[in-house]
Amino acid sequence: MRIYVAVNQMIQERDERLIVVEGRIFRLCLAIYRVSEKFPEGEILKKRIRGLAGDIFSQIYCQKMSQTIDSLGALQKYLKLCQALNLSSPMNFIILRREYQSARESLAEIGDRQVAQAPNVKVDESEPEKKDMNPLLVRKKKAFSRKQLEIIDRKKQIVEMLKKDGKIIANDDVAREIGVARKTLNNALRELIDEGIVNKEGSFKDSEYYLAKK
């Protein structure tokens, strides 16, 4: 009898914690819509992050934990790209990414085996804490170092080029157009691949790079 009561209490606590996370995910979905409302007209990332935010809420509601974890990771990467492209206040995306990461960690603590074994999606530790989690109230921009700004601008140029041309080859002409050495261009492309923003086809000099699809 004691075992039954203990197990029943664990199940009830798990369900209650899941409901709390569901509520947080729903509020974050609304925040995504509000923040993306001011994106430039025709911006493809607006549709992508809104779609992912909706998918995440649907998946967690149906308790599809593994899919929820995958979608959370994808959304965090797209939010990082939105930040790099300066589509809104950088702090908005920092807070959204941190909140989605917190929701993911809460899911892991609930005890689902799939969640516990899912790869961790880390948020930069250098990003400051923010107690007020309403992105619409955030107006102060994050202070970046000169080197960080150069890296963000470089990635922004690459992404804009890919959006315009569809794909690029990492050659000297592209490097000159961006204003960097070819080695620096390759490093930036490698980082964008690691972040899940860019995909690569081919090898060596014939490699082609294009924006990753959802």
Rosetta blueprint (number, residue, H / E / L):
1 M L
2 R H
3 I H
4 Y H
5 V H
6 A H
7 V H
8 N H
9 Q H
10 M H
11 I H
12 Q H
13 E H
14 R H
15 D H
16 E H
17 R H
18 L H
19 I H
20 V H
21 V H
22 E H
23 G H
24 R H
25 I H
26 F H
27 R H
28 L H
29 C H
30 L H
31 A H
32 I H
33 Y H
34 R H
35 V H
36 S H
37 E L
38 K L
39 F L
40 P L
41 E L
42 G L
43 E L
44 I H
45 L H
46 K H
47 K H
48 R H
49 I H
50 R H
51 G H
52 L H
53 A H
54 G H
55 D H
56 I H
57 F H
58 S H
59 Q H
60 I H
61 Y H
62 C L
63 Q L
64 K L
65 M H
66 S H
67 Q H
68 T H
69 I H
70 D H
71 S H
72 L H
73 G H
74 A H
75 L H
76 Q H
77 K H
78 Y H
79 L H
80 K H
81 L H
82 C H
83 Q H
84 A H
85 L L
86 N L
87 L L
88 S L
89 S L
90 P H
91 M H
92 N H
93 F H
94 I H
95 I H
96 L H
97 R H
98 R H
99 E H
100 Y H
101 Q H
102 S H
103 A H
104 R H
105 E H
106 S H
107 L H
108 A H
109 E H
110 I H
111 G L
112 D L
113 R H
114 Q H
115 V H
116 A H
117 Q H
118 A L
119 P L
120 N L
121 V L
122 K L
123 V L
124 D L
125 E L
126 S L
127 E L
128 P L
129 E L
130 K L
131 K L
132 D L
133 M L
134 N L
135 P H
136 L H
137 L H
138 V L
139 R L
140 K L
141 K L
142 K L
143 A L
144 F L
145 S L
146 R H
147 K H
148 Q H
149 L H
150 E H
151 I H
152 I H
153 D H
154 R H
155 K H
156 K H
157 Q H
158 I H
159 V H
160 E H
161 M H
162 L H
163 K H
164 K H
165 D H
166 G L
167 K L
168 I E
169 I E
170 A L
171 N L
172 D H
173 D H
174 V H
175 A H
176 R H
177 E H
178 I H
179 G L
180 V L
181 A L
182 R H
183 K H
184 T H
185 L H
186 N H
187 N H
188 A H
189 L H
190 R H
191 E H
192 L H
193 I H
194 D H
195 E L
196 G L
197 I L
198 V E
199 N E
200 K E
201 E E
202 G L
203 S L
204 F H
205 K H
206 D H
207 S L
208 E E
209 Y E
210 Y E
211 L E
212 A L
213 K L
214 K L
